[in-house]
Amino acid sequence: MNPLLSIRDLKVDFPSQNGPVRAVDGVNLDLFPGETLAIVGESGSGKSTTAHAVVNLLPGSGFVSGGSILFDGQELVGATEKDLEHIRGRQIGFVPQDPMANLNPVWSVGFQVEEAIRANGVATGKKEVRAAAIDVLRRAGLSDAEVRLKQFPHQFSGGMRQRVLIGIGLAANPKLLIADEPTSALDVTVQRTILDHLDELTRDTGTSVILITHDLGLAAERAEKLVVMYRGKVVEAGPSRDILQNPLHPYTQRLVAAAPSLASRRLSSGITKTAGGADFDLTAVAAKRETRIAGSDTIISVKNVSKTFTIRGGGFKSTPFTAVDDVSLDITRGTTKALVGESGSGKTTVARMLLGLESVSAGEILIDGKNVAGLRPKELFSLRGRMQPVFQDPFGSLDPLRNIAHTISEPLETHKVGTRAERTARVRELLDQVSLPWSISSRYPGELSGGQRQRVAIARALALKPEIVVLDEAVSALDVLVQAQILELLTELQDELSLTYLFITHDLAVVRVIADEVVVMNQGRIVESGRTSDIFDHPEQEYTKNLLDAIPGANIRLGASLS
Amino acid sequence: MFGYIVRRLLQAIPVFLGTTLLIYYMVFAMPGDPIVALFGDKAVNPAVLEQLRARYHLDQPFIVQYLIYIGGILRGDFGTSFSGQPVGTILAQTFPVTIRLATLALLFEMIVGVGVGLISGLRKGKFFDASALAVSLIFLSLPIFVIAFVFQFFFAIKLGWAKPTVSGEAGWGELILPAIVLATISIAYIIRLTRASVIETADQDFVRTAYSKGLSRRRVIQVHILRNSLIPVVTFLAVDFGVLLVGATVTEGIFNVPGVGRTLYQAIIRGEGPTVVSFVTVMVLIYLVVNLLTDLLYAALDPRIRYGK
């Protein structure tokens, strides 16, 4: 059998002021009809670039500088734009990464689906095209497709938009579907439904799939074959389970050790030994953390707290919306409490109320016995010095116009701590604590990587020597390896400085390695809470079980070589 | 949506009262007695003076004069100019001319500005783009009267393609040259605005997705890039139309166009209070309406924007 897609020695360059930068360097891969292949790697590894090169949709000024891409007997490198138009959509479908940015906001969803149908000759004539669009959306899992056609993308949730994009990708029954991180922006449970659906659709039609992902667990679960990329090169390729159970290349070994989903699996199966060559091993991090709870007092006490927002309706009508409904939880000094739930579960609202950024509608939040709501501005100000946040987006939470030293010392200036020289010394100390070199202090956020930025954000949070740090999805936007580094750093800092963490996340795999106790939230209410190991090993509620099952790679048995 | 429009119209009332009061006061505070000025060098009979003062309510306190004036406007009476012509008649004569001129200018802005801007944006950094940027910079930095005189001299006098000045009728054909002059600065700005907008849109993820669907380049440009890029441009054009409608003093002066701008200028020079205030009042009203229409247009173009909650 001939491969459907055969890439040989592919090279992709991006021109820069210092000459071309090679993003993909000599990649080879074969994909047979009906097969699913996953390309795994961190951001900048060239995995997306490789996929984009296949349909010649490289971003910016990137270009293929060598090699060959043979699709169904046709050479795609150097093919004319006209030929490619016929291949795109009709023969190679494409599902992009970010469902929020990939639908045109000014056209209705129906228009955008119909456009794909018409361009690929699936149907002609107004009525037929409309019928085909409804069919495409139905197959993609939007049951009320007829009504939905007239709506605009901003009226859709992320999961629904991704379904639309999958529908568009598969509209013309292509032979190959390229899915570029199709679910990275979505909640785990939504991710699972969408990937299940994708599996089903492509299995029925015998469509080959290239799945691009940074999540090793997800790749292994969904694809028969795995290609691991690192700095533009393929470092390892072969059957998924083999690679996961017996990673040969040091980079793959690090990836396996650092993947929270896999670390969680190892924790539950009682395997704690690290794979050789791994820099970060989350299993070890988690093992360090066991019994800390006993013997400490309660620092934060949230009692029957509710939050109601008013949503404006048409005219003078408005409807109350309860974002947080009668939530109670206690956090023990020096421990980590994880608040878990899908988007819209109210977890971030709880954190915002705790930080005093949002008022409390009912109930009370006590910190060291004092009610946060009753504080005068001055008291709130000093409380904020003891309680610091770290947010999800390291790009958005640092001021691009302030250098790093300035950023870190800002809380010190605000709270008038120390002299200028003392503040500089404190910045130096903080940089050291988060393992950043002093030389970075005069640089600006734009010059740093995502991981470095998050370290800066943590250093800033620690500047005032707080007792409580609220981490709102603080590692969700990071690559696995960087994520592991930051998690390790957080655990070390907790030990050193006896910090109390409120860790908000939608990623249960991360919770397992970092949290002492877990609170699971759904639609504003607490579903279940308890010690991390209890919740993971014996979840009582259906909702928690679903969340746990949805962790990618949850059902993969890890082989003997890791133990 | 309906509630939003009503609210906006209600908001217009204080704006209308405030602006007219301000303008009325400024005209009132202008130095010199308008009645005396009316007689020029001739000596004025005090009895006649008193009579005229009473007729124009000039003997009343300021606020009473203002209220009488506003009352007249609400009844559709804009007052009488010193030459004895009803101001309403002058408005009816000059506004159609300015509307014709503004419409022509807007057409040029749309065709040339958007067209050149689109090509520039799609060929970023190429020769066409560089030349368009250079030319637009020249036009942006020239004062309009320089452009007006150069165009008048070159196209009307040297080449004889148009008449250098406009006749009293001010028909469509005669207004083409002044309209081009009037449009030039906005065109330069629109080229830059469209170009920047096109470059930004072309880089969006949904454009790549549109290509990945198998759409032709032509369709992607028309349906996805151009449509999205035009949102800021169209709103600028709408506001600019409002600016054009309230007249272009310099251009109308140079080409002798009997429009709003020139008439208002002459009224200011002559110290004709009622004419000035009435013209400005109408301009304020037009501006308010155009602004409201712009906001509604914006919502129509971008489905994410919905007014009236």
Interface residues (C-beta under 8 A of the other chain):
Chain A: V55 L57 P59 G60 E81 E85 H86 I87 R88 G89 R90 G93 F94 P96 Q97 D98 A101 N102 L103 N104 P105 V106 W107 S108 E115 A116 A119 N120 F152 H154 L165 I168 G169 A171 A172 R312 G313 G314 G315
Chain B: G3 D203 Q204 D205 F206 R208 T209 A210 Y211 S212 K213 G214 L215 S216 R217 R219 V223 H224 R227 N228 I231 L301 D302 P303 R304 G308 K309
